[in-house]
């Protein structure tokens, strides 16, 4: 029997009510005879054979990062910042000469909403906190606006430090937009593709999910970014995989697993050498 500790942020009092994949893994590991405990904050972390940080934040706070760095079997110890400005290779900046289609997103993960939930306005960078009073710093993660060129982006968005402008490089197959999801835990993973007439594929509830092989360049990128557990959203544009989002706290569609989700969770649960 092994002890697995899931480390939550001290303010995450609602974590168990969310549809995190970690809870499905917890239940499977317990069925297999392992002890799995969730703790909030750093005051009393028990000894653990595996420490799984589950901090639903864009940037890992320094105190948590130090604990992860010191633990011999902490997952994602090298994952500190998953903001778009840190991971994106498609940022559009003034004067760079790009004049094609662009998409505007929040710099922070999942529309900025988890950071707001756990940290509140006072937990943001000072500049972003000031922007909160002037501009939008949150938006639905499935409704990012797309513009034909950077020249069409409203000036307020361009000046807002909480937002980023990226080149819009879709994957299109037979007239449908595609989005791929690579979910992994240790040595196991699942990868799927969805197709939709909508450019923001995840906004389409009718887009069917289909299993697909993962692109090796995305696996290599996962290793370079230091991820042991999480989810990457990506597309393959002109034959090259493009990372859209990196999430160390992935979710299922709901808290009640479908048989297919249960099967995927069992596969992911095998990924740790327990």
Secondary structure, 3 states (H helix, E strand, C coil): CCEEEEEECCCCCCHHHCCEHHHHHHHHHHHCCCEEEEEECCCCCCCCCEEEEECCCCECCHHHHHHHHHCCCECCCCCCECCHHHHCCCECCCCCCCCCCEEEEECCHHHHHHHHHHHCHHHCCHHHHHHHCCCCCCCCCCCCCEECCHHHCCHHHHHCCCEEEEECCCEEECCEEEEEEEEEECCEEEEEEEEECCCCHHHCCCCCEEECCCCHHHHHHHHHHCCCEEEEEEEEECCEEEEEEEECCCECCCCCCCHHHHHHHHHHHCCCCC
